Amino acid sequence: MTIVSSNRLRSLRVLVMAGVFVVGLARPAMAEYCAVKVQVNGSNREPVKTIVVLRGHDSRIQTTVTSAGGAADFCDVGFDLFEIVVGPDLCGQVIVRHLSAVYPETRQVVVTYDGCHRNIPSFGCLALLRVVGPDRRVVEGARFDYDDQHQSSDRLGRIYTYLRFHSLRSGTIVADGYGKRRVDIRCTPEQTYMEYAIELSRTPDARSREN
């Protein structure tokens, strides 16, 4: 029979406790829980870089921008319902409503986003001119002359024209049987879409022929 002294027993206890402590340190840390992961792709399945907003029913708002891979994470989300808003407040914005966290799982939200505002250069504006006569009928073939260039209205009386930010485009619109009309369009980052109704007056000769 082996007799262990009290000092020896205390030493063994210290060693055991130290071993347990070391083992505890050696355990891999648990992965941090992330409530919501959003993946944004275009219809071509390529990732899209854009703004993403998580909007809670308690009015809390979290905003981020997707990574180069189209990913956006919102890890700190409570249990209330929320919605995901993809893209700026422009044409093509996508909103996914009535979502909730599913702890301990991560809520995966996959969105297809083709914001139609992306056909506008990031450096400018798109203006739509609608050319009509005094009777509000569309004028096809009206010509917009500016800076030694010209564009013509289509069968719906439309002229689309691009401008750079902080620029002014001045020109005249004219059509057979109508007088000239001066047009000034200013492009600012605060208003990237502009639409104007351009009414042309009939010339005296055209009015007399009509009578």
N, C-alpha and C positions, 0 to 999 in steps of 0.2 A: 504494500500500500504506500502510495506516494503522497507526501504531505506538502502542500504549497503554502508558502508563507503569505501573510496578508499583504506585504509589500509587493511580492511577486504577483499576486492576484490583481492588485490595483494597476500594476504595469500592464498586465494582459488586457484589462478593461480599457485602458487608454489606447492601446494598440488597435483593439477592435473598433473603438469609436472613431479613431483616425482613419482606419480603413474604410469604414462606412462613409465617412465624409469625403474621402478621395473618390470613391465609387460614385457618390452623388455628383461630384464635380465633373466626372468623366461622362455622364449621361448627356446625350445631345439635347440642346434646348428645343422645346416645342416650337413649331413654326407659328409666327404671329398670325392671328386670325384676321382675314380681310373679308369684309362683308360682301362687297360688290366688285366685280370685274367686268368692264365693258370692252367689247371688241367692235371696232368700226371698220367696215370694208365697203368698197364701192361695188356696183353691180358687176364689175369686171373681176371681183374677188381680191383686188389689190387693197392693202391697208390705206386708210385715209387719215390725214392729220387735220384735226379740226377741234373746235371747242366742245366740251361736254360738261353739262351742268346736272347735278343731282339736287332736286328740289323736294324737300320734305313737306308734309302736311302741317308741320309746326312752323313753317316759313323759314326753316334753316336752309341755307343754300351753300353748296360746295361746287367750286368751279375748277376745272383743270383742262389741259390740252393733251390730246392723245400723243403717244410716242410715235416714233417712226414706223413702228409695227402696228399702229392703229389701236393701241391698248390704253385704257384709262382705269385707274383703280380708285375706289372709294371705300376705304377700310373701316372708318369709324362711323358706322350707321346704326341707329337705334332700331326699335321694333315697329315703329309707325310706318304707314304706307308712304311711299315716295314715288317720284317719277324721274326718268332720265330724259334730258333734252340734248339732242345731238345736232350740232351746227348752229351758226348764228341765226338771229331772228330775221331770216331772209328766205327766199324761195327754196323749197326742198328740205326745210328743217324737219327733223323726225323727233316725235315725243312718244315715249313708252310709259304708260301710266299704270297706277295701282300695283306697284311692286312692293315686296317686303323682303327683309333679311330672312335667311333660312339656317340660322346657327344650328350645328357647327359647320354646315356646308357653306360654300361660297356661291352667291348668286351670280350666275354667268348670263350676261346680257349681250347678245350678238345683234348688231344693227347694220343694215345695208343702207348706206347714205350716198346719194348722188345729188348734192346741192346744186340746183340749176343755176345758182348765182356764180358758180365756178367758171361759166363760160365768159365771164367778164374779167378782163385783166386786173390783177391785184393793184395796178397802178392807176386805175381810171374808172370811168362811168359809162353807162349805156343810156342813151336818150332815144326815146321813141316820139317821132313827130307824126301826128295824124292830120293829113291835109284834107280839108273839106271846103265846099263852096258855101255861098250864103244860104242855100237851102239845106245845108248840113249833109249833103251827099258827098261821098268820097270823091277825091280828084286823083285819078290814075295818071301817071306820067308827069306829075309835077317835079320840077328840078330844084334841088337844093345846091346852090353854088356857094363855095367857101374855099379860101386859100388855094385858088387855082384847081380845085377839085369839084366834082359834082356827084350827087346821088339822086336817083329817081324814085318816086313813090310807086308802090306795087298796086295791084288791082283793088286792094283794100285801103289805099291812100296812105300807106305806112312808109316811113323812112327811119331806119335804125342807124344810129351813128355813135361811134366810140370817141371818148375824150380822155385826156390825161387829167389827173388830179390838179387842181388849182389852175386850170386853163379856161380860156374863154373862146368859144367858137361863134364867130359872127358871120352871117351870110344872108342870102336872099332866097326866097322860094318863089318860083314863077311857073306858070302853066299856060298853055294856049287858051286864049279867051279870058284870062284872069290877070289882074294887076300884080305887081311884085309885092312881096311881104318880107320885111326884115325880121330876122330871127337871131337872138343872142342866147347862147346856152353856156352856163357856167357850171363846171364840175368841181365838187368838193367831196371830201371823204365822208361827210355827214349825210350825203344824199347821192348814192351811187346809181339809183334808178330814177329816171325822170321821164315824164310823159306830158306832151303838149298837144293841144288842139290848135291847129293853124288854119284860120279861116281866110280864104282868098275872096276878094271882091271881083265881080265880073267887070270887064272893061266896057266903056260906053258902046263900042262897036258891037261887042258880043250881045249886049242888052238890046240894041236896036235890031239886030238880026233875029233875036228871039221874039221880038214884038212883031 
